[in-house]
């Protein structure tokens, strides 16, 4: 995993800026990059750091995690990471954004458990019902060169 890759950090900042634009009328929620989240069942000296999150009041509500091309081959580690993020107090949604293709997986907390949704393509939108917004998938990939096609997504106006 390329945790300290400056390009990845820049992409996280781009995603946070897009989320900030979408949340401008939402007074109690804001995006953050680089903040830690502690699963409720782990000691306080252990934390996960998602690539970005939306925090509402004192708790994170939505976690965004970038999936590098090698991570799908490590399914067990990926599942453990997602499980830890699901255990963070206040989290209602987890969005995994794939680094090498325009694809996201959303996990949403429901009464019966977590519900999965796959979102793919430049015109697709990620609904984030816990904060009442939707974001075009292409907007999260601005200035990101996709490995599969070598093309950058077309800019989408908010």
C-alpha positions in Angstrom: 0.0 0.0 0.0 1.4 3.4 -1.0 0.5 5.2 2.2 3.0 8.0 1.9 2.7 8.5 -1.9 2.4 12.2 -2.5 0.1 11.6 -5.4 -2.3 9.7 -3.2 -2.3 12.5 -0.6 -3.1 15.0 -3.4 -6.0 12.8 -4.6 -7.3 12.7 -1.0 -7.2 16.5 -0.8 -9.1 16.7 -4.2 -11.8 14.3 -2.8 -12.1 16.3 0.4 -12.5 19.5 -1.6 -15.3 18.0 -3.6 -17.0 16.8 -0.4 -16.5 20.3 1.1 -18.3 21.8 -1.9 -21.2 19.4 -1.5 -21.5 20.0 2.2 -21.4 23.8 2.1 -25.0 24.1 3.3 -24.7 21.3 5.9 -23.7 23.2 9.1 -23.0 20.2 11.4 -20.9 18.1 9.0 -17.5 18.7 7.4 -14.8 16.7 5.5 -11.5 15.8 7.1 -8.3 14.2 5.7 -5.8 12.3 7.8 -7.9 12.0 11.0 -7.8 8.8 12.9 -10.8 6.7 13.9 -10.8 4.3 16.8 -12.9 1.1 16.6 -15.0 0.8 19.7 -13.6 -2.6 20.6 -9.9 -1.7 20.4 -7.6 0.0 22.9 -7.4 3.8 22.4 -3.7 3.6 21.2 -4.9 1.7 18.1 -6.6 3.6 15.3 -7.4 3.4 11.6 -6.7 6.4 9.3 -9.1 6.5 6.4 -8.1 8.6 3.3 -10.9 11.0 4.1 -14.0 11.2 6.2 -17.1 13.3 6.8 -17.5 14.1 10.5 -20.8 15.3 12.0 -20.6 16.8 15.4 -18.0 14.8 17.3 -18.3 11.5 15.5 -17.2 10.4 12.0 -20.2 9.6 9.9 -18.8 8.5 6.5 -15.3 7.0 5.9 -13.6 7.0 2.5 -10.8 4.5 1.8 -8.8 4.3 -1.4 -8.2 0.7 -2.5 -4.8 0.3 -4.2 -4.5 -2.1 -7.2 -2.8 -4.8 -5.0 -5.3 -4.7 -2.1 -8.1 -6.9 -3.7 -5.5 -9.7 -3.6 -5.4 -9.3 0.2 -9.1 -9.8 0.9 -8.7 -10.8 4.5 -6.8 -7.6 5.4 -9.3 -5.5 3.5 -12.2 -7.2 5.3 -10.5 -6.6 8.7 -9.9 -3.0 7.9 -13.6 -2.5 6.8 -14.7 -4.3 10.0 -12.6 -1.9 12.1 -14.1 1.1 10.3 -17.6 -0.3 10.8 -16.9 -0.5 14.6 -16.1 3.2 14.9 -18.7 5.0 16.9 -21.1 7.1 14.7 -20.0 5.6 11.3 -23.0 5.1 9.0 -21.3 4.6 5.6 -18.0 3.4 4.3 -17.0 4.1 0.7 -14.1 2.2 -0.8 -12.8 4.1 -3.9 -10.7 2.0 -6.3 -7.5 3.6 -7.4 -7.1 2.0 -10.8 -10.6 2.2 -12.2 -13.7 4.4 -11.8 -15.3 2.1 -9.2 -16.5 2.5 -5.7 -18.1 0.1 -3.1 -20.4 1.6 -0.6 -21.4 -0.1 2.7 -24.3 1.4 4.6 -25.5 0.7 8.1 -29.1 -0.5 8.2 -31.1 -2.0 11.1 -30.4 -5.6 9.9 -26.7 -5.0 9.3 -24.5 -3.5 6.5 -25.8 -3.2 3.0 -23.4 -3.3 0.0 -23.6 -1.3 -3.3 -21.2 -1.2 -6.2 -21.0 2.1 -8.1 -19.1 2.3 -11.5 -18.6 4.7 -14.4 -18.1 8.4 -14.9 -21.9 9.2 -14.9 -22.6 7.2 -11.7 -23.4 8.9 -8.5 -22.6 7.9 -5.0 -25.6 8.6 -2.7 -24.6 9.5 0.8 -27.9 9.4 2.6 -26.5 9.8 6.1 -25.6 13.5 5.2 -28.2 14.0 2.4 -25.9 14.5 -0.6 -24.8 12.7 -3.7 -21.5 13.0 -5.5 -20.7 12.1 -9.1 -18.1 9.4 -9.2 -16.1 11.3 -11.8 -15.8 14.3 -9.4 -13.8 12.1 -7.0 -11.4 11.1 -9.8 -10.5 14.6 -11.1 -6.7 14.8 -11.7 -6.4 11.1 -11.3 -4.9 9.1 -14.1 -6.6 5.8 -14.3 -4.1 2.9 -14.9 -6.5 0.8 -16.9 -7.3 3.3 -19.7 -4.6 6.0 -19.1 -7.3 8.6 -19.5 -8.5 11.1 -17.0 -12.2 11.5 -16.3 -14.0 14.4 -17.8 -14.6 17.3 -15.3 -18.1 17.4 -14.0 -19.5 20.7 -12.7 -21.3 20.6 -9.3 
